[in-house]
Amino acid sequence: MAVKVYVVFYSTYGHVAKLAEEMKKGAASVEGVEVKVWQVPEILSEEVLGKMGAPPKTDAPVITPQELAEADGVLFGFPTRFGMMAAQMKAFFDATGGLWREQSLAGKPAGLFFSTGSQGGGQETTPSSG
């Protein structure tokens, strides 16, 4: 039986989406590991994203919090915004309260990856901003 690893990300401009694909390649290179890439729901309107110059989203499916429980392990990726995780990822994590209450993710390994636009752009504080 394959081990299911989910790569769950948010990406405004595509940088973290590229990292997510590389995470998928690495994890899938391990025998017996099945990897699925997901993106979290967008909370900005198309109008706002257009004004920001954001490209279209990837074709990765949008995950719901309940679908996290299906994975044996999860890698979460997101951009840094002023030393904090993007609001879209924070909103997704906030929606997982039911999973926490039910202990649906207990014992499942997780990892983080993130990207900043500059050196000293908040990498040291981003993982603790959730």
SULJO-V416479 format. One record per residue. N is the residue number from 1. D_CENTER is the distance of its C-alpha to the mean C-alpha in Angstrom with 2 decimals. Layout:
BEGIN
n->N d_center->D_CENTER
n->N d_center->D_CENTER
END
This chain:
BEGIN
n->1 d_center->24.82
n->2 d_center->21.54
n->3 d_center->18.74
n->4 d_center->15.59
n->5 d_center->12.33
n->6 d_center->9.11
n->7 d_center->6.39
n->8 d_center->3.38
n->9 d_center->2.23
n->10 d_center->5.05
n->11 d_center->8.23
n->12 d_center->11.70
n->13 d_center->13.96
n->14 d_center->12.41
n->15 d_center->12.15
n->16 d_center->8.48
n->17 d_center->8.91
n->18 d_center->11.82
n->19 d_center->10.28
n->20 d_center->7.98
n->21 d_center->11.43
n->22 d_center->13.12
n->23 d_center->11.09
n->24 d_center->12.07
n->25 d_center->15.57
n->26 d_center->15.93
n->27 d_center->14.95
n->28 d_center->17.01
n->29 d_center->19.89
n->30 d_center->20.54
n->31 d_center->23.14
n->32 d_center->22.33
n->33 d_center->18.53
n->34 d_center->17.05
n->35 d_center->13.51
n->36 d_center->11.70
n->37 d_center->8.85
n->38 d_center->7.37
n->39 d_center->6.23
n->40 d_center->6.54
n->41 d_center->10.16
n->42 d_center->11.75
n->43 d_center->14.20
n->44 d_center->16.35
n->45 d_center->19.31
n->46 d_center->20.13
n->47 d_center->22.99
n->48 d_center->21.03
n->49 d_center->18.57
n->50 d_center->21.79
n->51 d_center->23.42
n->52 d_center->20.58
n->53 d_center->21.02
n->54 d_center->17.50
n->55 d_center->17.65
n->56 d_center->16.92
n->57 d_center->13.49
n->58 d_center->12.94
n->59 d_center->14.39
n->60 d_center->11.35
n->61 d_center->11.93
n->62 d_center->10.47
n->63 d_center->9.62
n->64 d_center->11.75
n->65 d_center->11.61
n->66 d_center->14.59
n->67 d_center->13.13
n->68 d_center->11.14
n->69 d_center->14.73
n->70 d_center->15.54
n->71 d_center->13.56
n->72 d_center->15.48
n->73 d_center->12.60
n->74 d_center->8.82
n->75 d_center->6.85
n->76 d_center->3.73
n->77 d_center->3.80
n->78 d_center->5.49
n->79 d_center->9.22
n->80 d_center->12.02
n->81 d_center->14.39
n->82 d_center->17.71
n->83 d_center->16.48
n->84 d_center->13.90
n->85 d_center->10.24
n->86 d_center->10.07
n->87 d_center->11.70
n->88 d_center->9.44
n->89 d_center->6.72
n->90 d_center->10.02
n->91 d_center->11.49
n->92 d_center->9.08
n->93 d_center->9.73
n->94 d_center->13.29
n->95 d_center->13.63
n->96 d_center->13.30
n->97 d_center->16.75
n->98 d_center->18.53
n->99 d_center->16.65
n->100 d_center->17.56
n->101 d_center->21.07
n->102 d_center->21.49
n->103 d_center->20.04
n->104 d_center->18.11
n->105 d_center->15.58
n->106 d_center->18.41
n->107 d_center->18.97
n->108 d_center->15.74
n->109 d_center->14.40
n->110 d_center->10.94
n->111 d_center->9.89
n->112 d_center->8.06
n->113 d_center->8.27
n->114 d_center->8.82
n->115 d_center->11.52
n->116 d_center->14.54
n->117 d_center->17.38
n->118 d_center->20.12
n->119 d_center->21.37
n->120 d_center->21.41
n->121 d_center->18.82
n->122 d_center->17.41
n->123 d_center->15.66
n->124 d_center->17.76
n->125 d_center->16.81
n->126 d_center->13.13
n->127 d_center->12.05
n->128 d_center->14.85
n->129 d_center->14.25
n->130 d_center->12.42
END
